[in-house]
Amino acid sequence: MRAFTKEVNITCENTELNVSESTTCKMTGNTDEAISGLQFYLTSNDKIEIQDIKTSSIWEGDGLDGNVGLYTDENKMGTFDIGTFKIKAKKGGKVKVKAEKISFSTSSFELVSLDDEIFEMKIKGNDNWFSNPIFILGIIGIFGVCIGVFFFRKKEKK
């Protein structure tokens, strides 16, 4: 079988969010050969929550828990909708949303692997080093030692 154009794309309404904000993202595919299905895993880290995965009505199947597995009786070619999902920001920092282990099923049901799709975004707020619990505990510890030394020295002078 010859090599053919194949890809999955993720685009989101916003590429920068504040903590607690949400955005809607769209998944599309593109191929220059007819396909009967596709599958991939939608993943990220704990800075965001992926919610409400809804697949396009042109497909059968679902995206339950980020595991997208879709098929159709009418082969798809060109650019097509896969579905949408929401991202809710939980913690600040840079985030990568990935569609991993992507494969298309050709019209003859042969699985063809694709490169991972990676979408990057920034979550503003709560990403400062001083908001880190370890930093806060360290400051409390240093403060406690300083108070202990102060009282110890004061006790020695008496």
C-alpha positions in Angstrom: 0.0 0.0 0.0 1.4 3.5 -0.9 1.9 6.1 1.7 -0.9 8.6 2.0 -1.6 11.9 3.8 -3.1 11.3 7.2 -3.3 13.5 10.3 -5.4 14.4 13.4 -5.5 18.1 14.5 -6.5 19.7 17.7 -7.5 23.4 17.9 -8.9 25.2 20.9 -10.8 28.5 21.1 -8.2 29.8 23.6 -4.5 28.9 24.0 -4.1 30.8 27.3 -6.4 30.3 30.3 -6.5 31.4 33.9 -7.0 28.8 36.6 -10.7 27.7 36.7 -11.4 28.9 33.2 -12.5 26.5 30.4 -12.2 26.4 26.6 -13.7 24.2 23.9 -11.4 22.3 21.6 -12.1 20.8 18.2 -10.6 17.6 16.7 -10.4 17.1 13.0 -8.8 14.6 10.7 -7.4 14.7 7.2 -6.6 12.0 4.7 -6.3 11.6 0.9 -7.5 8.0 1.1 -10.8 6.6 2.2 -10.9 5.5 5.9 -13.5 3.5 7.8 -12.4 4.3 11.3 -9.9 5.8 13.6 -8.6 5.5 17.2 -6.4 7.4 19.6 -5.9 8.3 23.3 -6.5 11.9 24.4 -4.1 12.6 27.3 -2.6 15.5 29.3 -1.2 16.2 32.8 -2.9 17.2 36.0 -2.8 20.9 35.3 -6.0 20.5 33.3 -9.1 18.4 33.2 -10.4 17.1 29.9 -14.2 17.1 29.9 -17.3 16.5 27.8 -15.7 14.6 24.9 -18.4 14.6 22.1 -17.8 12.8 18.8 -19.2 14.1 15.5 -22.4 12.6 14.3 -20.6 11.2 11.2 -19.1 8.5 13.4 -20.3 5.6 15.4 -18.4 5.0 18.7 -17.3 7.3 21.4 -14.5 9.0 23.3 -15.1 7.6 26.7 -12.4 8.5 29.2 -10.2 10.0 26.4 -10.1 6.7 24.5 -11.5 7.7 21.1 -12.6 4.8 18.9 -14.8 5.6 15.9 -16.0 3.9 12.8 -18.4 4.5 9.9 -20.2 2.7 7.1 -19.5 5.6 4.8 -15.8 5.9 4.3 -14.3 9.4 5.0 -11.8 11.2 2.9 -10.4 14.8 2.9 -10.9 16.9 6.0 -13.5 15.7 8.5 -14.8 16.4 12.0 -13.9 14.0 14.8 -15.5 15.8 17.7 -15.0 18.3 20.5 -14.0 18.4 24.1 -13.6 21.0 26.9 -10.4 21.8 28.8 -10.8 23.2 32.4 -7.7 24.8 33.8 -6.7 23.5 37.3 -3.1 24.6 37.9 -0.8 27.2 36.3 2.0 26.3 33.8 2.5 25.0 30.3 0.3 22.1 29.2 0.5 19.7 26.3 -2.7 18.0 25.2 -1.9 14.9 23.2 -3.7 12.6 20.8 -1.5 9.5 21.2 -1.3 6.1 19.4 -3.3 7.4 16.5 -4.4 5.0 13.8 -6.7 5.1 10.8 -8.5 2.1 9.4 -8.5 2.1 5.7 -11.5 1.1 3.6 -10.0 -2.4 3.4 -9.7 -2.4 7.3 -5.9 -2.1 7.3 -4.6 -0.1 10.4 -2.2 2.7 9.5 -0.3 4.4 12.3 0.0 8.2 12.5 2.3 10.6 14.4 1.0 11.9 17.7 -0.7 15.3 17.7 0.4 17.6 20.4 -1.4 20.9 21.2 0.3 23.3 23.7 -1.4 25.9 25.8 -0.5 28.1 28.9 -2.5 28.2 32.1 -1.9 31.6 33.9 -1.9 31.9 37.6 -0.9 29.6 40.4 2.3 28.7 38.7 4.6 30.8 40.9 7.4 29.0 42.8 6.1 30.6 46.0 2.7 28.9 45.6 4.4 25.5 45.9 3.5 23.8 49.2 7.1 22.7 49.6 8.2 26.3 49.5 5.6 27.3 52.0 6.6 24.5 54.4 10.2 25.5 54.0 9.5 29.2 54.9 7.5 28.0 57.9 10.4 25.8 59.0 13.0 28.6 58.6 10.7 31.0 60.5 10.4 28.3 63.3 14.2 27.9 63.5 14.7 31.6 63.7 12.2 32.0 66.5 13.8 29.0 68.3 17.3 30.6 68.0 16.0 33.9 69.2 14.4 32.4 72.4 17.4 30.2 73.0 19.8 33.1 72.9 17.5 35.2 75.0 17.4 32.4 77.6 21.3 32.2 77.6 21.7 35.9 78.4 19.7 35.6 81.6 
